[in-house]
Amino acid sequence: MKKEYLITEKPWKALLLFALPMIIGNLFQQFYTMVDSVVVGRFVGENALAAVGASYALTTVFISIAVGGGVGASVITSRYFGARDYGKMKLSIHTALTVFLVTSVVLGGAGLLFARQIMTALHTPADVLGDATVYLNIYFLGLPFLFMYNILSAMFNALGRSKIPLYLLIFSSLFNIVLDVFFVRELAMGVPGVAWATLIAQGISAVFSFVILVKELSRFIPNESTGKEQGVCGSALFDRTEFLKMARVALPSILQQSTISVGMMLVQSVVNSFGAQVLAGFSAAMRVENICIVPMSAMGNVMSSYTAQNIGAGKFERVKQGYHTGYGIVAAFAVLICLIVELTYRPLVQLFLGEEASAAAYQTGMAYLQFIGWFFVLIGIKMITDGLLRGAGDMVMFTVANMVNLGIRVFASMIFAPEFGVAVVWIVVPIGWAANFLISFAEYRTGKWIGRHEKNSATDEAAI
């Protein structure tokens, strides 16, 4: 079947076929927050950019929960798809959607209750606290849409249909741009305007995604060999056994996806203490960095689906071939990104900051990008190694590696930045990436991940 190219095509071709639509789609997803920052920075002012930036650290944590949960759930779905067990595949999708819809409602409600207290705890400058809280409250209203869209996208990716999320992201991103400009420039809504624009665009994307997924699933008929009972289960909205399988992979995956975001949120409190001007420059640089790491993050997610599908098909040697191929792909991306960033860091920062922005804001943003541009290869090899372990269900050392990464970045920033300056915040980033990779790679070299699938499957059967 054409949809099974992850287990049939040559590894380099399979990875690129899957990765390129995902990379383009993720770039458009980054445009949501990037356009928010560009519009408020250009049309409202430096403090508005700082307000959105202060909120962004926290909102990215929730995005990471949604993305990490989706990637983790898609590993189970990918295995069933690779094994052509379509009854359980549908059941796993239904369970994922139900669980994360409930989760998003609970988190959104809690966020609305404590948004201002959270921003105060993060030492948000007083002159941007009000706008940051307003932006965050509107964001929490749209959290169910954000979660559903990301989970639905992960399910499409698990089925080898990564072009569908791409098309929807292109539409919603362009729609978000139009709404941003209209609400802020024409209606003068300021920071709330960009927040409402994002909510509306994401809401429409989530509804469209759900309708398309329902249509896609109707094409998969459970195999006769799986029996009538499995077909009935495939129509259920929730299954405890499938939930436990997903939780085993999804929870560490959420932790991994959230590592950078949680670290950034904690580090944000350190940056906030340097004032709104430094925060504005830092926010601009972070937007650029997040776009730069999109290919690396996408390759990590691709490696998870690739590994899971091939394990489901019993092709363990093919997993190793794909992993080695992944090195070359992320290295090529890293060289290209480095050249672009080092040659254009000044105009990239200027894209976010208006002409009236302070020298401190420009200096902070440019210093960050000049330094970090040389190290994207580290996050590339970290991501594909993590992706393989996650796809194989080898989650213990995977979790340890990412916690070490988080610890290095947070504690070094909190201890040394107040003494030696804000530059410490970005100097420790590649150190954390390198430590994460070395731990994950050492686990890969042991070969223990090869047996994790059988062990997890036996545990799952015992839990039934």
C-alpha positions as CSV (number, residue, x, y, z in Angstrom):
1,M,0.0,0.0,0.0
2,K,1.2,3.5,-0.8
3,K,0.3,4.7,2.7
4,E,2.8,2.2,4.1
5,Y,5.9,3.8,2.6
6,L,7.5,4.2,6.0
7,I,8.0,0.4,6.0
8,T,8.5,-0.2,2.3
9,E,10.5,2.7,0.7
10,K,14.2,3.2,1.1
11,P,14.9,4.8,4.5
12,W,16.1,8.2,3.2
13,K,13.1,8.4,0.8
14,A,10.6,7.3,3.5
15,L,12.0,9.8,6.0
16,L,12.0,12.8,3.6
17,L,8.6,11.9,2.2
18,F,7.2,12.0,5.7
19,A,9.3,14.8,7.1
20,L,9.0,17.5,4.4
21,P,5.2,18.1,4.7
22,M,5.6,18.0,8.5
23,I,8.4,20.5,8.4
24,I,6.4,22.9,6.2
25,G,3.4,22.4,8.3
26,N,5.3,23.0,11.6
27,L,6.7,26.2,10.1
28,F,3.3,27.4,9.4
29,Q,2.3,26.5,12.9
30,Q,5.1,28.6,14.2
31,F,3.7,31.5,12.2
32,Y,0.8,31.7,14.6
33,T,2.9,33.1,17.4
34,M,5.5,34.7,15.1
35,V,2.9,36.8,13.4
36,D,1.4,37.8,16.7
37,S,4.8,39.1,17.7
38,V,5.6,40.9,14.5
39,V,2.1,42.6,14.4
40,V,2.2,43.8,18.0
41,G,5.9,44.8,17.8
42,R,5.4,46.8,14.6
43,F,1.9,48.3,15.1
44,V,1.6,48.5,18.9
45,G,5.0,48.8,20.4
46,E,7.9,47.3,22.3
47,N,6.0,46.7,25.5
48,A,3.2,44.9,23.6
49,L,5.9,42.6,22.1
50,A,7.3,42.0,25.6
51,A,3.7,41.2,26.9
52,V,3.2,38.6,24.2
53,G,6.7,37.2,24.8
54,A,6.1,37.0,28.6
55,S,2.9,34.9,27.9
56,Y,4.6,32.9,25.2
57,A,6.9,31.0,27.7
58,L,3.8,29.6,29.4
59,T,1.7,29.0,26.3
60,T,4.5,27.0,24.8
61,V,4.3,24.6,27.7
62,F,0.7,23.8,26.8
63,I,1.6,23.5,23.1
64,S,4.3,21.0,24.1
65,I,1.8,19.0,26.2
66,A,-0.5,18.8,23.2
67,V,2.3,18.0,20.7
68,G,4.0,15.5,23.1
69,G,0.7,13.8,23.9
70,G,-0.1,13.5,20.2
71,V,3.3,12.1,19.3
72,G,3.1,9.6,22.1
73,A,-0.4,8.5,21.2
74,S,0.6,8.3,17.5
75,V,3.3,5.7,18.4
76,I,0.6,3.2,19.4
77,T,-1.5,4.1,16.4
78,S,1.5,3.7,14.1
79,R,2.2,0.2,15.5
80,Y,-1.4,-0.9,14.8
81,F,-1.2,0.7,11.3
82,G,2.1,-1.1,10.5
83,A,0.6,-4.4,11.7
84,R,-2.6,-3.6,9.7
85,D,-4.7,-4.1,12.9
86,Y,-7.3,-1.5,11.9
87,G,-9.8,-2.3,14.6
88,K,-7.4,-1.5,17.5
89,M,-6.0,1.4,15.4
90,K,-9.3,3.1,15.4
91,L,-9.8,2.4,19.1
92,S,-6.5,4.0,20.0
93,I,-7.4,7.1,18.0
94,H,-10.8,7.4,19.7
95,T,-9.2,7.0,23.1
96,A,-6.5,9.6,22.4
97,L,-9.1,12.2,21.3
98,T,-11.3,11.6,24.3
99,V,-8.5,11.8,26.8
100,F,-6.9,14.9,25.5
101,L,-10.2,16.7,25.0
102,V,-11.0,16.3,28.7
103,T,-7.4,17.2,29.6
104,S,-7.6,20.4,27.6
105,V,-10.8,21.5,29.2
106,V,-9.4,20.9,32.7
107,L,-6.1,22.7,32.0
108,G,-7.9,25.6,30.3
109,G,-10.2,26.1,33.2
110,A,-7.3,26.1,35.7
111,G,-5.4,28.5,33.5
112,L,-8.3,31.0,33.5
113,L,-8.4,30.9,37.3
114,F,-4.7,31.4,37.9
115,A,-3.3,33.3,34.8
116,R,-2.4,36.5,36.7
117,Q,-0.9,34.7,39.6
118,I,1.3,32.6,37.3
119,M,2.5,35.7,35.4
120,T,3.3,37.4,38.6
121,A,5.2,34.4,39.9
122,L,7.3,34.5,36.7
123,H,8.4,38.1,37.6
124,T,6.7,39.6,34.6
125,P,7.5,43.4,34.5
126,A,4.7,45.5,36.0
127,D,4.4,47.6,32.8
128,V,3.4,44.5,30.7
129,L,1.7,42.4,33.3
130,G,-1.9,43.5,32.3
131,D,-1.5,42.8,28.6
132,A,0.3,39.5,29.2
133,T,-2.6,38.3,31.5
134,V,-5.3,39.3,29.0
135,Y,-3.4,37.5,26.2
136,L,-3.1,34.4,28.3
137,N,-6.8,34.4,29.3
138,I,-7.9,34.4,25.7
139,Y,-5.4,31.7,24.9
140,F,-6.8,29.5,27.6
141,L,-10.3,29.8,26.2
142,G,-9.0,28.3,23.0
143,L,-7.0,25.5,24.6
144,P,-9.4,22.7,23.6
145,F,-9.1,23.7,19.9
146,L,-5.3,23.8,20.2
147,F,-5.2,20.3,21.8
148,M,-7.6,18.7,19.4
149,Y,-5.8,20.1,16.3
150,N,-2.4,18.8,17.5
151,I,-3.8,15.4,18.5
152,L,-5.6,15.1,15.2
153,S,-2.5,16.1,13.3
154,A,-0.5,13.4,15.1
155,M,-3.1,10.8,14.1
156,F,-2.9,11.8,10.4
157,N,0.9,11.5,10.7
158,A,0.6,8.0,12.3
159,L,-1.5,7.0,9.2
160,G,1.2,8.4,6.8
161,R,-1.1,11.3,5.8
162,S,1.1,14.1,6.8
163,K,0.0,16.3,3.9
164,I,-3.5,16.8,5.4
165,P,-2.2,18.7,8.5
166,L,0.0,20.7,6.1
167,Y,-2.8,21.9,4.0
168,L,-4.9,22.8,7.0
169,L,-2.0,24.7,8.6
170,I,-1.4,26.7,5.4
171,F,-5.0,27.7,5.4
172,S,-5.2,28.6,9.1
173,S,-1.9,30.4,9.2
174,L,-2.8,32.6,6.3
175,F,-6.2,33.2,7.9
176,N,-4.5,34.0,11.2
177,I,-2.3,36.6,9.5
178,V,-5.3,38.3,7.9
179,L,-7.2,38.4,11.3
180,D,-4.1,39.7,13.1
181,V,-3.6,42.6,10.9
182,F,-7.4,43.4,10.8
183,F,-7.9,43.2,14.5
184,V,-4.8,45.1,15.5
185,R,-4.3,47.6,12.6
186,E,-7.9,48.3,11.6
187,L,-9.8,47.7,14.8
188,A,-7.0,48.8,17.1
189,M,-7.6,45.9,19.5
190,G,-3.9,45.6,20.5
191,V,-2.7,42.5,22.3
192,P,-6.2,41.0,22.7
193,G,-6.6,41.3,18.9
194,V,-3.8,38.8,18.1
195,A,-5.0,36.5,20.8
196,W,-8.5,36.3,19.4
197,A,-7.1,35.9,15.9
198,T,-5.2,32.8,17.0
199,L,-8.2,31.3,18.8
200,I,-10.5,31.7,15.7
201,A,-7.9,30.3,13.3
202,Q,-7.1,27.3,15.5
203,G,-10.8,26.6,16.1
204,I,-11.6,26.4,12.4
205,S,-8.6,24.2,11.8
206,A,-9.6,21.8,14.6
207,V,-13.1,21.4,13.2
208,F,-11.9,20.8,9.7
209,S,-9.3,18.3,10.9
210,F,-11.9,16.3,12.8
211,V,-14.3,16.1,9.9
212,I,-11.5,14.9,7.6
213,L,-10.2,12.3,10.0
214,V,-13.7,10.8,10.4
215,K,-13.8,10.4,6.6
216,E,-10.3,8.9,6.5
217,L,-11.0,6.3,9.2
218,S,-14.1,5.1,7.3
219,R,-11.7,3.7,4.7
220,F,-10.0,1.3,7.1
221,I,-11.9,-2.0,7.5
222,P,-10.8,-4.3,10.4
223,N,-9.1,-7.5,9.1
224,E,-11.3,-10.5,9.2
225,S,-8.7,-12.4,11.2
226,T,-9.1,-9.9,14.1
227,G,-12.7,-11.0,14.6
228,K,-16.0,-9.2,15.0
229,E,-15.3,-8.2,18.6
230,Q,-12.4,-6.0,17.5
231,G,-14.5,-4.2,15.0
232,V,-17.0,-3.3,17.7
233,C,-14.2,-2.1,20.0
234,G,-12.9,0.1,17.2
235,S,-16.1,2.2,17.4
236,A,-15.8,2.8,21.2
237,L,-14.8,6.3,22.4
238,F,-12.5,5.1,25.2
239,D,-10.7,1.9,26.2
240,R,-8.7,1.6,29.4
241,T,-6.1,-0.8,28.0
242,E,-5.4,1.5,25.1
243,F,-5.2,4.4,27.4
244,L,-2.6,2.6,29.5
245,K,-0.5,1.8,26.4
246,M,-0.6,5.4,25.3
247,A,0.2,6.7,28.8
248,R,3.4,4.6,28.9
249,V,4.7,6.4,25.8
250,A,2.8,9.7,25.9
251,L,3.7,10.8,29.4
252,P,7.5,10.6,28.9
253,S,6.9,12.1,25.4
254,I,5.0,15.0,27.0
255,L,7.9,15.5,29.4
256,Q,10.4,15.5,26.6
257,Q,8.4,17.9,24.5
258,S,7.8,20.1,27.5
259,T,11.5,20.1,28.6
260,I,12.5,23.0,26.5
261,S,9.3,24.8,27.2
262,V,9.3,24.3,30.9
263,G,13.0,25.3,31.0
264,M,12.2,28.4,28.9
265,M,9.3,29.3,31.3
266,L,11.6,29.0,34.3
267,V,14.4,30.8,32.5
268,Q,11.9,33.4,31.5
269,S,11.6,34.5,35.1
270,V,15.4,35.2,35.0
271,V,15.1,37.2,31.8
272,N,12.1,39.1,33.1
273,S,14.2,40.4,35.9
274,F,16.4,42.3,33.4
275,G,13.4,44.5,32.4
276,A,10.9,44.9,29.4
277,Q,13.6,46.0,26.9
278,V,15.8,42.9,27.3
279,L,12.6,40.7,27.4
280,A,11.5,42.2,24.1
281,G,14.8,41.3,22.4
282,F,14.9,37.9,24.0
283,S,11.3,37.2,22.8
284,A,12.3,38.2,19.2
285,A,15.3,35.8,19.2
286,M,13.3,33.0,20.7
287,R,10.7,33.3,17.9
288,V,13.5,32.9,15.4
289,E,15.1,30.0,17.3
290,N,11.8,28.2,17.4
291,I,11.5,28.4,13.6
292,C,15.1,27.2,13.2
293,I,14.5,24.0,15.2
294,V,11.4,23.1,13.3
295,P,13.2,20.7,10.9
296,M,15.0,19.1,13.9
297,S,11.8,18.6,15.9
298,A,10.0,17.3,12.9
299,M,12.7,14.7,12.2
300,G,12.4,13.5,15.8
301,N,8.7,13.0,15.4
302,V,9.2,11.3,12.0
303,M,11.8,9.0,13.6
304,S,9.2,8.0,16.2
305,S,6.5,7.1,13.6
306,Y,9.2,5.4,11.4
307,T,10.5,3.3,14.3
308,A,7.1,2.4,15.6
309,Q,5.7,1.3,12.2
310,N,8.8,-0.7,11.4
311,I,8.8,-2.4,14.8
312,G,5.2,-3.2,14.3
313,A,6.2,-4.8,10.9
314,G,9.1,-6.6,12.6
315,K,11.8,-4.8,10.6
316,F,14.3,-3.9,13.4
317,E,17.4,-3.6,11.1
318,R,15.5,-1.1,9.0
319,V,15.1,1.1,12.1
320,K,18.9,1.3,12.4
321,Q,19.3,2.2,8.8
322,G,16.8,5.0,9.1
323,Y,18.5,6.3,12.2
324,H,21.9,6.5,10.5
325,T,20.2,8.2,7.5
326,G,18.7,10.7,9.9
327,Y,22.1,12.0,10.9
328,G,22.9,13.1,7.4
329,I,19.5,14.8,7.0
330,V,19.7,16.8,10.2
331,A,23.3,17.7,9.6
332,A,22.3,19.2,6.2
333,F,19.5,21.2,7.8
334,A,21.9,22.4,10.5
335,V,24.4,23.7,8.0
336,L,21.8,25.6,6.0
337,I,20.1,27.1,9.1
338,C,23.5,28.2,10.5
339,L,24.4,30.0,7.3
340,I,21.0,31.8,7.2
341,V,21.1,32.9,10.8
342,E,24.7,34.1,10.8
343,L,24.1,36.1,7.6
344,T,20.8,37.6,8.5
345,Y,20.5,37.8,12.3
346,R,20.2,41.6,12.2
347,P,17.2,41.8,9.8
348,L,15.6,38.8,11.6
349,V,15.5,40.8,14.9
350,Q,14.4,43.9,13.1
351,L,11.4,42.0,11.7
352,F,10.0,41.9,15.2
353,L,11.2,45.1,16.7
354,G,10.0,48.5,15.3
355,E,12.3,51.4,14.6
356,E,11.5,52.9,18.0
357,A,12.8,49.8,19.8
358,S,15.6,50.3,22.4
359,A,19.3,49.5,21.8
360,A,19.1,46.9,24.7
361,A,16.3,45.0,22.9
362,Y,18.3,44.9,19.6
363,Q,21.6,44.0,21.3
364,T,19.9,41.1,23.3
365,G,18.2,39.6,20.3
366,M,21.2,39.7,18.0
367,A,23.6,38.4,20.5
368,Y,21.4,35.4,21.2
369,L,21.0,34.5,17.4
370,Q,24.7,35.1,16.7
371,F,25.7,32.5,19.3
372,I,23.0,29.8,18.9
373,G,23.2,29.6,15.1
374,W,26.3,27.4,15.4
375,F,24.8,24.7,17.5
376,F,21.6,23.5,15.8
377,V,23.2,20.3,14.7
378,L,23.3,19.3,18.4
379,I,19.5,19.5,18.8
380,G,19.1,17.7,15.5
381,I,21.0,14.6,16.5
382,K,19.4,14.8,20.0
383,M,15.9,14.8,18.4
384,I,16.3,11.8,16.1
385,T,17.9,9.8,18.9
386,D,15.1,10.7,21.3
387,G,12.6,9.9,18.5
388,L,14.0,6.4,18.0
389,L,13.8,5.6,21.7
390,R,10.3,7.0,22.0
391,G,9.1,5.1,18.9
392,A,10.5,1.8,20.4
393,G,8.9,2.5,23.8
394,D,12.3,2.8,25.6
395,M,11.3,5.6,27.8
396,V,13.4,5.4,31.0
397,M,16.7,6.8,29.7
398,F,14.8,8.9,27.3
399,T,13.2,10.7,30.3
400,V,16.5,10.9,32.2
401,A,18.3,12.5,29.2
402,N,15.7,15.2,28.8
403,M,15.6,15.9,32.6
404,V,19.3,16.4,32.6
405,N,18.9,18.8,29.7
406,L,16.3,20.7,31.6
407,G,18.3,20.8,34.8
408,I,21.4,22.1,33.1
409,R,19.6,25.0,31.4
410,V,17.4,26.0,34.3
411,F,19.9,25.8,37.2
412,A,22.8,27.4,35.3
413,S,20.6,30.3,34.2
414,M,19.2,30.9,37.6
415,I,22.6,30.7,39.4
416,F,24.9,32.4,36.9
417,A,22.8,34.8,34.9
418,P,22.1,37.3,37.8
419,E,25.9,37.4,38.3
420,F,27.3,37.3,34.8
421,G,24.5,38.7,32.7
422,V,21.6,37.5,30.5
423,A,24.0,35.9,27.9
424,V,24.3,32.9,30.3
425,V,20.7,32.0,29.3
426,W,21.7,31.1,25.8
427,I,25.2,30.0,26.4
428,V,24.0,26.9,28.4
429,V,21.4,25.9,25.8
430,P,23.8,23.8,23.6
431,I,25.4,22.3,26.7
432,G,22.0,20.9,27.6
433,W,21.4,19.6,24.1
434,A,24.8,17.9,24.1
435,A,24.3,16.2,27.4
436,N,20.8,15.0,26.3
437,F,22.2,13.5,23.1
438,L,25.1,11.7,24.8
439,I,22.8,9.9,27.3
440,S,20.2,9.0,24.7
441,F,22.9,7.8,22.3
442,A,24.5,5.6,25.0
443,E,21.1,4.0,25.5
444,Y,20.7,3.4,21.7
445,R,24.1,1.7,21.6
446,T,23.2,-0.8,24.2
447,G,20.5,-2.2,21.9
448,K,18.0,-2.5,24.8
449,W,15.4,-0.6,22.8
450,I,15.0,-3.6,20.4
451,G,13.4,-5.7,23.2
452,R,11.2,-2.9,24.6
453,H,8.4,-3.5,22.2
454,E,8.0,-7.2,23.1
455,K,8.3,-6.4,26.8
456,N,5.7,-3.6,26.6
457,S,3.3,-5.8,24.6
458,A,3.5,-8.6,27.2
459,T,2.8,-6.0,29.9
460,D,-0.2,-4.7,28.0
461,E,-1.6,-8.2,27.5
462,A,-1.3,-8.9,31.2
463,A,-3.2,-5.7,32.0
464,I,-6.2,-6.7,29.9
